[in-house]
Amino acid sequence: MSNQGRTPDERNDKSTTQTNGVSRRRYLLGAGAATAGVTGLSGCAGVLGGTSSGSKEKITMLLTPGTPGDLRPRYRPVVKMLNDKVDGVEVEMKVPQNYSAIKPALESEQAEIGMDDVTLISNPDLMDVYGTNVTDGSAFYFSLMLVPPESDIQKRTDVEGKTWAFADRLSTSGSIFALYTLQQAGLDIGDAPKGDPGDFEGSWTDHNQAIERVANGKADGATTWGGNGIPHVAEKYESDFPERVKEKSSFLGNIGTEKPNLRPIWWSFPIPKQPWYARKSWDSSKKEEIGEVLVNSSEEKLEQYYPEDYNEDNLAFTTLRDTSMETYQPVIKRMNEVGIDPAA
């Protein structure tokens, strides 16, 4: 698809370029966004990053918040690769309860590696950035709104007066982008995401629970990210997908594989995938070694680390692409517009 007809944000989607070494990467610079209070990490209590496990350095990698049982299997190949390729390390995965728990975990040295844009924007001086996540050749993903096939909701303005399920309050795709587009459509979002919306009712949990609320009749629709939402989209709607989704989504192979089957009413423009970063205070030669392995990774290199029952369509990481703060300006803009001040 040519740049003609794209929004400025969409034309910027191809601004990143691939490099082959951490030493040549540009680290993100800028001021940070405030996050809410600490609630803790799933399974992380009392775990201090950088401690030794026998003769190996124990390294905690924080996944993006979600359901641990769903997330850990998706990232298992990359963790197995790191443990194999980097001598003397034991990398383990932890799943934060929410985005607000990530920054305190890094500051208190309970974790070494993270992978979300909200925390990076919050305080980029706290991290050294490895790059933007790439999966199946794409460094982008989507936010989408889903409703039951029989729903009378056809467009964003129809959300007025309805009950809507969101993911985490600080989730880029599960909350911030959706609130922004509802606001752009003329709806009053009230104090959301920090408080209650005005023209509709809202609930904030996580991506999976948002879908479950629709399935259980507790919400009229839900907002989630493509990797979680596309499996719930009925196949008959695939022909109606915007071209940008067909071109850039890494999850089209999963369409219609999960119940309930739902109908999309809105798609975002391509959102840059999460940045991978290490806390700056982590003083270890292993930090750069891990970065080199991640940057030089590929799907072919990861295949040897797939468990026997691994679903390749759920692969969460292929490699990293060079990045800069400019890549995440669309996220910062939407955070500002819905009342989350990146400079606070």
Secondary structure, DSSP 4 states (H G I P E B T S, - for coil): --STT--HHHHGGG-----S-GGGPPPP------------EET-TTPPTT-EETTEEEEEEEPPSS-HHHHHHHHHHHHHHHHHHSTTEEEEEEEESSGGGHHHHHHTTS-SEE--HHHHHH-GGGEEEEEEEEBTTBSEE-EEEEE-TT-S--SGGGGTTSEEEES-TT-IIIIIHHHHHHHHTT---TTTTTS--SSSEEEE--HHHHHHHHHTTS-SEEEEEHHHHGGGB-GGGGGGS-HHHHHH-S-GGGTT-SSS-BEEEEEPPPEEPPEEEEETT---THHHHHHHHHHT--HHHHGGG--TT--GGG---SEEE---GGGGHHHHHHHHHTT--TT-
